[in-house]
Every structure is written in structure tokens, then in C-alpha cells.
Amino acid sequence: MNEHQLKQSVEEYIAGDYDECVNHNLSMRMDVDKAQDIIAGVTGTLICHEVEVEDEDGNPVMALLPKRFAPAVAKVAKKVTLADLLAKKANKPADKEVKLNEAEPPVVATKRTAKVK
């Protein structure tokens, strides 16, 4: 629900209209093709925008209304079992000892070889 609906819901709750206070939902229109792509329980992003509307008394108020819904894109995950991970680790050779290559000290040039213009 948006902020305006939340305020209405609180007022209805205080007044004891419990059935009405939970009956404020955001709704939006969309093409049938797009609606068929959305299934119950799908995750995604509801993109909203603010619109100036009038309340019951004719006063202008800002309302947050849904503009579109972008479902989250699912990626196929690689199936891995604990048995596979343990078998892979058992067949892996032991970590090799790291040996540092001792480099010779750098040679410092005593004469400048490049000309500066």
C-alpha cells in the first residue's frame, strides 16, 4: 500500500473497521501477455511513480502508484551435492609448498641513458 492508503488503514483500524483496514492494495493495469508471465509468489521489482490525486474532501495529495513490474530473472544453478564436494576434495593433491624466488638486487644505472629535451 502507499502512504495515503496506510493513513486510511490506520484511521479505519482505530475506528474498528478491521475488514476495511486490510483492504488497501496497490493495483495496476498491464497487457495480458505480461500478466501471464507473472505467477503468484514471483519476486521482482515494482516500479512506482508519484501522482497527484484528490482525497475524499477534494484536497490534492501525492499518491505512490505502480507503473510496472519487472520480474527477477532466474538463472539455472549448477547442482552440487556434499558427496561430490567431498570426493573432489579427497582426489585433490595436497597444496604445494610455496617457494619464493630470491631475486638479485636491482641494478642501479649510474649514467643517464635517455636524453631529455
C-alpha positions as CSV (number, residue, x, y, z in Angstrom):
1,M,0.0,0.0,0.0
2,N,1.1,3.6,-0.5
3,E,1.4,6.2,2.2
4,H,-2.2,7.6,1.6
5,Q,-3.6,4.1,1.9
6,L,-1.6,3.4,5.0
7,K,-3.1,6.5,6.7
8,Q,-6.6,5.4,5.7
9,S,-5.9,1.9,7.0
10,V,-4.8,3.3,10.4
11,E,-7.9,5.5,10.7
12,E,-10.1,2.5,9.8
13,Y,-8.3,0.4,12.4
14,I,-8.8,3.0,15.1
15,A,-12.5,3.2,14.2
16,G,-12.8,-0.6,14.5
17,D,-13.3,-1.3,10.8
18,Y,-10.9,-4.2,10.8
19,D,-12.2,-5.7,7.5
20,E,-11.8,-2.4,5.7
21,C,-8.3,-1.5,7.1
22,V,-6.7,-4.6,5.5
23,N,-8.4,-4.0,2.1
24,H,-6.0,-1.4,0.6
25,N,-3.8,-2.9,-2.1
26,L,-1.8,-1.4,-4.9
27,S,-3.1,-2.5,-8.3
28,M,-2.1,-1.8,-11.9
29,R,-3.1,-2.4,-15.4
30,M,-0.9,-4.3,-17.8
31,D,-1.1,-6.3,-21.0
32,V,-2.5,-9.9,-20.7
33,D,0.8,-11.2,-22.2
34,K,2.8,-9.5,-19.4
35,A,0.4,-10.6,-16.7
36,Q,0.7,-14.2,-17.8
37,D,4.4,-14.1,-17.3
38,I,3.9,-13.1,-13.6
39,I,2.9,-16.0,-11.3
40,A,1.9,-15.9,-7.7
41,G,4.9,-15.6,-5.4
42,V,7.3,-14.4,-8.1
43,T,10.0,-12.0,-6.9
44,G,10.9,-8.8,-8.8
45,T,10.7,-5.1,-8.6
46,L,7.6,-3.0,-8.5
47,I,8.4,0.3,-10.1
48,C,6.2,3.1,-8.8
49,H,5.7,6.8,-9.5
50,E,4.1,9.7,-7.6
51,V,0.9,11.1,-8.9
52,E,-1.2,14.0,-7.5
53,V,-4.7,12.8,-6.7
54,E,-7.6,14.2,-4.8
55,D,-8.7,12.8,-1.4
56,E,-12.3,12.4,-0.3
57,D,-12.5,16.1,0.5
58,G,-11.2,17.2,-2.9
59,N,-7.8,18.2,-1.5
60,P,-4.7,17.3,-3.7
61,V,-2.5,14.7,-2.2
62,M,0.5,12.8,-3.6
63,A,-0.1,9.1,-4.2
64,L,2.5,6.5,-5.0
65,L,1.1,4.3,-7.8
66,P,2.6,1.3,-9.5
67,K,3.9,1.9,-13.0
68,R,5.3,-1.5,-14.0
69,F,6.6,-4.8,-12.6
70,A,9.9,-6.3,-13.6
71,P,10.2,-10.0,-12.6
72,A,13.5,-11.1,-11.4
73,V,15.4,-13.2,-13.9
74,A,16.1,-16.7,-12.7
75,K,19.5,-18.3,-13.5
76,V,20.0,-22.1,-13.8
77,A,22.1,-23.1,-10.9
78,K,24.6,-26.0,-11.1
79,K,23.5,-28.9,-8.9
80,V,26.1,-29.9,-6.4
81,T,25.9,-32.4,-3.6
82,L,28.0,-32.7,-0.5
83,A,29.2,-36.1,-1.6
84,D,30.5,-34.6,-4.9
85,L,32.4,-31.9,-3.0
86,L,33.9,-34.3,-0.6
87,A,35.0,-36.7,-3.4
88,K,36.5,-33.8,-5.3
89,K,38.4,-32.6,-2.2
90,A,39.7,-36.2,-1.5
91,N,41.1,-36.5,-5.0
92,K,42.8,-33.1,-5.0
93,P,46.5,-33.3,-4.5
94,A,47.9,-31.6,-1.4
95,D,48.7,-28.0,-1.7
96,K,52.3,-27.5,-2.9
97,E,54.6,-25.6,-0.7
98,V,55.2,-22.1,-2.0
99,K,58.8,-21.3,-2.7
100,L,59.9,-17.8,-3.0
101,N,62.3,-17.0,-5.8
102,E,65.1,-14.9,-4.4
103,A,65.7,-12.2,-6.9
104,E,69.1,-10.5,-7.3
105,P,69.2,-6.9,-6.0
106,P,68.2,-4.4,-8.7
107,V,71.0,-2.8,-10.7
108,V,71.1,0.9,-10.4
109,A,72.3,2.8,-13.5
110,T,74.9,5.4,-12.8
111,K,74.6,7.2,-16.1
112,R,71.5,8.6,-17.6
113,T,70.8,6.8,-20.9
114,A,67.9,8.9,-22.2
115,K,68.2,12.4,-23.5
116,V,65.8,15.0,-22.0
117,K,64.6,17.7,-24.4
